Amino acid sequence: MAESEPRVNPAALTLADAARLLSAAGGQRVTIEMLEADVAAGAPTNGDSTLNLVNYCAWLVRERASDGD
């Protein structure tokens, strides 16, 4: 059996992995600096400074919804 690619954990992504994944999935470039700015603005992180993709996306939705208020 061939060795498989290492898997990423969507519940614990480094900022670099999150930037790569979001860029590939979203069709727009997402940088580490963009994610760092979101974290500085209050985006939730895990205790080890990784991102939970579901929690991060939920935070983004709340932020976008509150921009109109």
N, C-alpha and C positions, 0 to 999 in steps of 0.2 A: 504494500500500500504506500502510495506517495505521500510525503509530508504535505499537509495542507497549509494554506495561508493562515497567519495568526488572525484570530477573530477579535473584533472590537466589542466592548461591552457598552451598549447604549445607555446604561445606567451609571457609567463611570468613564466618561471620555476625557482625555486630556484636551486642553484647548486646541492643540495642534491637530489631534484626531478629529475633534468636532469641526474645526474649520475645513479640513479636507472633506469630511463627510457631507457637511452642509453645502459646500461649494459644488460637489459632484451631484448632489440630489436636487439642488435648487436652481441650477442654471445661472447663478450669479456668484461672483467670487466673495467668499467670506474669509476675512483675515483673523489672525490671532488678536490683532489690535482691536478689531471690532468686538470680538468676544470679551476682551479685557475691559473695554468701555462699558459693555452691558453688565458685566460683573460689578464694576465700580458703581454702576447706576442701580444695583440691587438685584441683578439676576441671581437666582439661587445656585449655590454650589454644594457639593458634598464636603465632608470634613477634610478630605485630602485635596481639595481645590479642583476636583474633576467636575464635569457637568453631567447631570442626568438629562438626557435629550428630551424626555417627555416633560420634565419639570421646567426646563429652559423654554421649550416651545409654548407651554402654558403661560409662562411669565411674559413671553413676547406678545401673545394674544391679549393678555390683560393690559399690557403697556399700550398696544395699538388701540385698544378699545377706549382706554382712558385719555388718549390724546385728543379725542373729539369732545371730551367733557369740559 
